[in-house]
Amino acid sequence: MSPPVVDSPPVFGHVEQLRIVSGASDTLIRHLFSVGLSLHETRTMVSDLAQVRLDATIGELDLAIRELRSLVFGLTHGPPGDRDRA
């Protein structure tokens, strides 16, 4: 008696994976940017000490956004040598 046939889940191709990553990262970057804008607005409503802490937090958020953009760009465009071969 042979084992039952099990349908395997679909496997996304590399291009489809990159499209999904790019779309998800765009949504995430927009969300993080919105949080940053909210923190900027909140900054005007708090004490000087709280403003200093918010400035540091906003700086970290900006860094996270830059790193995410850089990561996604590297995934979707590949290393410079790979782009030259395409």
Residue, then its C-alpha position, 0 to 999 in steps of 0.5 A: m500500500s502506497p502512502p497517501v499523496v499530500d499536496s505541498p504548499p506552493v513555493f514562491g519564486h524569488v521574484e515573488q518573494l522580493r515583491i512581497v518583501s518590498g510591499a511589506s517594507d513599504t507598509l512598515i516604513r510608512h507606519l514607522f514614519s507616521v509614528g515619528l511624525s506623532l512623536h515630533e508633534t508630541r515633542t511640542m507638548v512636553s517638558d524640556l527633559a522629555q523633549v531630549r528623550l523624544d529627540a533620542t527616540i526619534g533619532e533611533l526611529d530614523l536610523a531604523i527606517r534608514e537601515l530597513r530601506s538599505l536592507v530592502f534595497g540590497l535584497t531587491h537590487g542585489p550586490p553591485g556585481d549582480r546588477d551588472r550581470a543582469 
